[in-house]
Amino acid sequence: MATFTDLAFVSDEDLQSVAAEVTLALGVTFQRRESWYMGGNYLLAGGCEGEKISVQRNAEMDEFAEPDYPDALTLVHVEGSRRSEEIEHRLGQTSLTLIRRSTWDEPDRSGAQDCGSQALERKQHGVMRLLRETVRRRRWRDQ
């Protein structure tokens, strides 16, 4: 079994400043993407071999993506990481504040599956995360 972790961070800095900090701290290269759901332009790094790191505005579908942090301008999500402690340490030295971590176990994927299968598994996990977040936001809004 392998342990994977999702991490969520917030920052009061703008998208480009946070992306620069994450790039320096983790040595990743971001690609610009666009999605109305993700608050317009967002940045994505990673691939089918491991974690996915995204930097986005604190907006999703014209609402706060993290309603408990309305003053936060930018969010960073790290999904499917096997090195969460290292990432927490490195990003803890930036303007980012860790707000959530979730961990799960899966059978070890090293060499057992091709990238397409791994990408499909991560997409399925992302859909489940999206559903959980949508339910959480609706409950928060209904309070």
PyMOL commands that set and color helices and strands:
alter all, ss='L'
color gray80, all
select helices_A, chain A and resi 15-26+84-91+115-142
alter helices_A, ss='H'
color red, helices_A
select strands_A, chain A and resi 2-11+31-35+40-46+52-57+74-81+97-106
alter strands_A, ss='S'
color yellow, strands_A
deselect
rebuild
show_as cartoon
